[in-house]
Amino acid sequence: MDETMLDGNAITGLLREVFAVDVTTMIATCGQCGAREAVGSAHAYKGAGLVLRCQHCEQPLLKMVRADTRIWIAFPGVQTLQVGTT
């Protein structure tokens, strides 16, 4: 382990700041077509879980499954997620 490597606990404050905002206003860049849109403008599909798809190319951007007290979230089609901070 070198001096530039830390464990994931080192970014706790940053993650708390990022995920304490309205996610629907974050700007997602689609990894397939490059479209940049607010997460809230994506198309949502319900099934065993939720899938958000790019409104331009239908690439799955976000997948979410909830069971009891746990939630699994994946961002398979998001190239970047822009978060506005104040």
VMD Tcl script that builds the backbone (N, CA, C; Angstrom):
set m [mol new atoms 258]
animate dup $m
set s [atomselect $m all]
$s set {name element resname resid chain x y z} {
  {N N MET 1 A 0.854 -1.174 0.000}
  {CA C MET 1 A 0.000 0.000 0.000}
  {C C MET 1 A 0.898 1.233 0.000}
  {N N ASP 2 A 0.692 2.131 -0.972}
  {CA C ASP 2 A 1.491 3.350 -1.002}
  {C C ASP 2 A 0.710 4.505 -0.364}
  {N N GLU 3 A 1.361 5.646 -0.206}
  {CA C GLU 3 A 0.759 6.781 0.496}
  {C C GLU 3 A -0.424 7.417 -0.250}
  {N N THR 4 A -0.608 7.119 -1.540}
  {CA C THR 4 A -1.744 7.687 -2.283}
  {C C THR 4 A -2.994 6.823 -2.197}
  {N N MET 5 A -2.870 5.615 -1.649}
  {CA C MET 5 A -4.011 4.705 -1.579}
  {C C MET 5 A -4.652 4.758 -0.197}
  {N N LEU 6 A -5.968 4.939 -0.198}
  {CA C LEU 6 A -6.756 4.932 1.032}
  {C C LEU 6 A -7.860 3.897 0.871}
  {N N ASP 7 A -8.562 3.579 1.947}
  {CA C ASP 7 A -9.714 2.703 1.781}
  {C C ASP 7 A -10.953 3.548 1.497}
  {N N GLY 8 A -12.051 2.879 1.147}
  {CA C GLY 8 A -13.273 3.580 0.748}
  {C C GLY 8 A -13.845 4.490 1.808}
  {N N ASN 9 A -13.523 4.281 3.085}
  {CA C ASN 9 A -14.017 5.145 4.144}
  {C C ASN 9 A -13.519 6.578 4.010}
  {N N ALA 10 A -12.450 6.781 3.273}
  {CA C ALA 10 A -11.875 8.114 3.112}
  {C C ALA 10 A -12.789 9.058 2.329}
  {N N ILE 11 A -13.747 8.509 1.571}
  {CA C ILE 11 A -14.624 9.367 0.773}
  {C C ILE 11 A -16.041 9.449 1.339}
  {N N THR 12 A -16.208 9.054 2.588}
  {CA C THR 12 A -17.530 9.062 3.213}
  {C C THR 12 A -18.195 10.429 3.126}
  {N N GLY 13 A -17.490 11.479 3.481}
  {CA C GLY 13 A -18.055 12.830 3.460}
  {C C GLY 13 A -18.479 13.241 2.065}
  {N N LEU 14 A -17.650 12.965 1.069}
  {CA C LEU 14 A -17.979 13.315 -0.311}
  {C C LEU 14 A -19.207 12.548 -0.790}
  {N N LEU 15 A -19.273 11.261 -0.509}
  {CA C LEU 15 A -20.433 10.470 -0.922}
  {C C LEU 15 A -21.707 10.949 -0.230}
  {N N ARG 16 A -21.614 11.311 1.035}
  {CA C ARG 16 A -22.776 11.816 1.758}
  {C C ARG 16 A -23.262 13.119 1.117}
  {N N GLU 17 A -22.328 13.965 0.709}
  {CA C GLU 17 A -22.683 15.228 0.050}
  {C C GLU 17 A -23.354 14.970 -1.302}
  {N N VAL 18 A -22.826 14.050 -2.081}
  {CA C VAL 18 A -23.345 13.758 -3.415}
  {C C VAL 18 A -24.727 13.130 -3.359}
  {N N PHE 19 A -24.933 12.152 -2.483}
  {CA C PHE 19 A -26.187 11.418 -2.474}
  {C C PHE 19 A -27.243 12.008 -1.549}
  {N N ALA 20 A -26.997 13.199 -1.025}
  {CA C ALA 20 A -27.993 13.888 -0.193}
  {C C ALA 20 A -28.717 14.949 -1.013}
  {N N VAL 21 A -28.713 14.801 -2.330}
  {CA C VAL 21 A -29.375 15.767 -3.212}
  {C C VAL 21 A -30.456 15.047 -4.018}
  {N N ASP 22 A -31.280 15.816 -4.701}
  {CA C ASP 22 A -32.325 15.249 -5.552}
  {C C ASP 22 A -31.676 14.615 -6.776}
  {N N VAL 23 A -31.641 13.305 -6.810}
  {CA C VAL 23 A -30.976 12.569 -7.891}
  {C C VAL 23 A -31.632 12.845 -9.238}
  {N N THR 24 A -32.932 13.133 -9.266}
  {CA C THR 24 A -33.617 13.356 -10.544}
  {C C THR 24 A -33.105 14.587 -11.276}
  {N N THR 25 A -32.428 15.489 -10.578}
  {CA C THR 25 A -31.889 16.685 -11.230}
  {C C THR 25 A -30.449 16.502 -11.695}
  {N N MET 26 A -29.833 15.387 -11.322}
  {CA C MET 26 A -28.467 15.114 -11.783}
  {C C MET 26 A -28.474 14.885 -13.291}
  {N N ILE 27 A -27.416 15.271 -13.960}
  {CA C ILE 27 A -27.301 15.101 -15.410}
  {C C ILE 27 A -26.509 13.832 -15.692}
  {N N ALA 28 A -27.168 12.885 -16.359}
  {CA C ALA 28 A -26.518 11.630 -16.734}
  {C C ALA 28 A -26.108 11.699 -18.201}
  {N N THR 29 A -24.913 11.245 -18.482}
  {CA C THR 29 A -24.446 11.118 -19.855}
  {C C THR 29 A -24.556 9.654 -20.243}
  {N N CYS 30 A -25.334 9.381 -21.280}
  {CA C CYS 30 A -25.534 8.017 -21.750}
  {C C CYS 30 A -24.230 7.473 -22.329}
  {N N GLY 31 A -23.854 6.279 -21.893}
  {CA C GLY 31 A -22.640 5.649 -22.386}
  {C C GLY 31 A -22.746 5.136 -23.805}
  {N N GLN 32 A -23.955 5.039 -24.328}
  {CA C GLN 32 A -24.139 4.542 -25.693}
  {C C GLN 32 A -24.235 5.675 -26.709}
  {N N CYS 33 A -25.153 6.618 -26.495}
  {CA C CYS 33 A -25.375 7.660 -27.509}
  {C C CYS 33 A -24.797 9.025 -27.126}
  {N N GLY 34 A -24.366 9.171 -25.879}
  {CA C GLY 34 A -23.755 10.427 -25.445}
  {C C GLY 34 A -24.733 11.525 -25.058}
  {N N ALA 35 A -26.029 11.244 -25.085}
  {CA C ALA 35 A -27.019 12.250 -24.704}
  {C C ALA 35 A -26.823 12.639 -23.241}
  {N N ARG 36 A -27.005 13.921 -22.942}
  {CA C ARG 36 A -26.891 14.439 -21.580}
  {C C ARG 36 A -28.253 14.964 -21.161}
  {N N GLU 37 A -28.888 14.296 -20.213}
  {CA C GLU 37 A -30.228 14.673 -19.755}
  {C C GLU 37 A -30.334 14.472 -18.251}
  {N N ALA 38 A -31.287 15.166 -17.642}
  {CA C ALA 38 A -31.569 14.955 -16.230}
  {C C ALA 38 A -32.061 13.526 -16.021}
  {N N VAL 39 A -31.673 12.925 -14.920}
  {CA C VAL 39 A -32.101 11.561 -14.610}
  {C C VAL 39 A -33.623 11.473 -14.616}
  {N N GLY 40 A -34.295 12.519 -14.161}
  {CA C GLY 40 A -35.750 12.528 -14.116}
  {C C GLY 40 A -36.421 12.489 -15.472}
  {N N SER 41 A -35.692 12.744 -16.536}
  {CA C SER 41 A -36.293 12.709 -17.880}
  {C C SER 41 A -36.139 11.350 -18.557}
  {N N ALA 42 A -35.439 10.421 -17.897}
  {CA C ALA 42 A -35.272 9.069 -18.462}
  {C C ALA 42 A -36.604 8.330 -18.413}
  {N N HIS 43 A -36.745 7.328 -19.236}
  {CA C HIS 43 A -37.951 6.493 -19.242}
  {C C HIS 43 A -37.806 5.412 -18.184}
  {N N ALA 44 A -38.803 5.278 -17.312}
  {CA C ALA 44 A -38.759 4.295 -16.231}
  {C C ALA 44 A -39.658 3.112 -16.556}
  {N N TYR 45 A -39.151 1.915 -16.311}
  {CA C TYR 45 A -39.901 0.684 -16.550}
  {C C TYR 45 A -39.908 -0.143 -15.270}
  {N N LYS 46 A -41.087 -0.621 -14.886}
  {CA C LYS 46 A -41.232 -1.452 -13.696}
  {C C LYS 46 A -41.362 -2.917 -14.086}
  {N N GLY 47 A -40.712 -3.752 -13.326}
  {CA C GLY 47 A -40.809 -5.201 -13.475}
  {C C GLY 47 A -40.447 -5.794 -12.133}
  {N N ALA 48 A -39.502 -6.718 -12.116}
  {CA C ALA 48 A -39.017 -7.248 -10.843}
  {C C ALA 48 A -38.292 -6.160 -10.062}
  {N N GLY 49 A -37.856 -5.147 -10.771}
  {CA C GLY 49 A -37.215 -3.972 -10.191}
  {C C GLY 49 A -37.561 -2.785 -11.071}
  {N N LEU 50 A -36.731 -1.771 -11.034}
  {CA C LEU 50 A -36.906 -0.596 -11.891}
  {C C LEU 50 A -35.723 -0.473 -12.833}
  {N N VAL 51 A -35.987 -0.047 -14.054}
  {CA C VAL 51 A -34.930 0.241 -15.020}
  {C C VAL 51 A -35.201 1.620 -15.592}
  {N N LEU 52 A -34.193 2.493 -15.561}
  {CA C LEU 52 A -34.280 3.786 -16.246}
  {C C LEU 52 A -33.528 3.664 -17.547}
  {N N ARG 53 A -34.179 4.070 -18.635}
  {CA C ARG 53 A -33.563 3.968 -19.962}
  {C C ARG 53 A -33.419 5.355 -20.576}
  {N N CYS 54 A -32.375 5.528 -21.366}
  {CA C CYS 54 A -32.139 6.774 -22.092}
  {C C CYS 54 A -33.334 7.052 -22.994}
  {N N GLN 55 A -33.834 8.268 -22.958}
  {CA C GLN 55 A -34.993 8.608 -23.785}
  {C C GLN 55 A -34.636 8.711 -25.267}
  {N N HIS 56 A -33.351 8.727 -25.586}
  {CA C HIS 56 A -32.923 8.845 -26.985}
  {C C HIS 56 A -32.634 7.502 -27.644}
  {N N CYS 57 A -31.976 6.588 -26.896}
  {CA C CYS 57 A -31.568 5.320 -27.513}
  {C C CYS 57 A -32.040 4.087 -26.739}
  {N N GLU 58 A -32.713 4.280 -25.624}
  {CA C GLU 58 A -33.256 3.201 -24.786}
  {C C GLU 58 A -32.191 2.361 -24.073}
  {N N GLN 59 A -30.943 2.835 -24.043}
  {CA C GLN 59 A -29.883 2.167 -23.277}
  {C C GLN 59 A -30.285 2.140 -21.800}
  {N N PRO 60 A -30.167 0.994 -21.102}
  {CA C PRO 60 A -30.428 0.980 -19.665}
  {C C PRO 60 A -29.385 1.829 -18.926}
  {N N LEU 61 A -29.843 2.872 -18.255}
  {CA C LEU 61 A -28.943 3.759 -17.522}
  {C C LEU 61 A -28.785 3.336 -16.074}
  {N N LEU 62 A -29.891 2.961 -15.445}
  {CA C LEU 62 A -29.900 2.625 -14.031}
  {C C LEU 62 A -30.809 1.428 -13.803}
  {N N LYS 63 A -30.378 0.530 -12.947}
  {CA C LYS 63 A -31.195 -0.620 -12.551}
  {C C LYS 63 A -31.274 -0.603 -11.034}
  {N N MET 64 A -32.493 -0.809 -10.495}
  {CA C MET 64 A -32.681 -0.773 -9.060}
  {C C MET 64 A -33.637 -1.876 -8.636}
  {N N VAL 65 A -33.250 -2.601 -7.607}
  {CA C VAL 65 A -34.084 -3.662 -7.039}
  {C C VAL 65 A -34.162 -3.442 -5.536}
  {N N ARG 66 A -35.380 -3.520 -5.006}
  {CA C ARG 66 A -35.586 -3.357 -3.568}
  {C C ARG 66 A -36.161 -4.643 -3.006}
  {N N ALA 67 A -35.606 -5.092 -1.885}
  {CA C ALA 67 A -36.104 -6.270 -1.181}
  {C C ALA 67 A -35.946 -6.016 0.317}
  {N N ASP 68 A -37.061 -5.981 0.998}
  {CA C ASP 68 A -37.065 -5.735 2.439}
  {C C ASP 68 A -36.345 -4.425 2.761}
  {N N THR 69 A -35.249 -4.504 3.480}
  {CA C THR 69 A -34.537 -3.294 3.905}
  {C C THR 69 A -33.308 -3.003 3.051}
  {N N ARG 70 A -33.150 -3.704 1.937}
  {CA C ARG 70 A -31.971 -3.512 1.087}
  {C C ARG 70 A -32.380 -3.002 -0.284}
  {N N ILE 71 A -31.476 -2.246 -0.900}
  {CA C ILE 71 A -31.678 -1.750 -2.258}
  {C C ILE 71 A -30.371 -1.960 -3.018}
  {N N TRP 72 A -30.488 -2.550 -4.200}
  {CA C TRP 72 A -29.333 -2.721 -5.080}
  {C C TRP 72 A -29.481 -1.740 -6.227}
  {N N ILE 73 A -28.409 -0.998 -6.521}
  {CA C ILE 73 A -28.425 0.003 -7.593}
  {C C ILE 73 A -27.218 -0.229 -8.489}
  {N N ALA 74 A -27.459 -0.235 -9.795}
  {CA C ALA 74 A -26.375 -0.334 -10.776}
  {C C ALA 74 A -26.574 0.764 -11.814}
  {N N PHE 75 A -25.491 1.311 -12.316}
  {CA C PHE 75 A -25.518 2.343 -13.347}
  {C C PHE 75 A -24.803 1.826 -14.597}
  {N N PRO 76 A -25.323 0.771 -15.241}
  {CA C PRO 76 A -24.592 0.143 -16.339}
  {C C PRO 76 A -24.403 1.017 -17.569}
  {N N GLY 77 A -25.323 1.939 -17.839}
  {CA C GLY 77 A -25.225 2.723 -19.067}
  {C C GLY 77 A -24.879 4.183 -18.861}
  {N N VAL 78 A -24.514 4.556 -17.641}
  {CA C VAL 78 A -24.175 5.950 -17.361}
  {C C VAL 78 A -22.675 6.127 -17.497}
  {N N GLN 79 A -22.289 6.982 -18.431}
  {CA C GLN 79 A -20.870 7.282 -18.599}
  {C C GLN 79 A -20.407 8.225 -17.489}
  {N N THR 80 A -21.171 9.298 -17.240}
  {CA C THR 80 A -20.887 10.214 -16.145}
  {C C THR 80 A -22.206 10.646 -15.512}
  {N N LEU 81 A -22.126 11.065 -14.268}
  {CA C LEU 81 A -23.269 11.572 -13.537}
  {C C LEU 81 A -22.847 12.902 -12.922}
  {N N GLN 82 A -23.410 13.980 -13.431}
  {CA C GLN 82 A -23.033 15.323 -12.992}
  {C C GLN 82 A -23.923 15.752 -11.832}
  {N N VAL 83 A -23.297 16.109 -10.729}
  {CA C VAL 83 A -24.003 16.519 -9.528}
  {C C VAL 83 A -23.689 17.982 -9.265}
  {N N GLY 84 A -24.723 18.809 -9.173}
  {CA C GLY 84 A -24.516 20.212 -8.823}
  {C C GLY 84 A -24.381 20.342 -7.320}
  {N N THR 85 A -23.344 21.004 -6.854}
  {CA C THR 85 A -23.169 21.233 -5.434}
  {C C THR 85 A -23.258 22.719 -5.169}
  {N N THR 86 A -23.693 23.042 -3.972}
  {CA C THR 86 A -23.824 24.456 -3.615}
  {C C THR 86 A -22.719 24.880 -2.693}
}
mol reanalyze $m
mol bondsrecalc $m
mol representation Tube
mol addrep $m
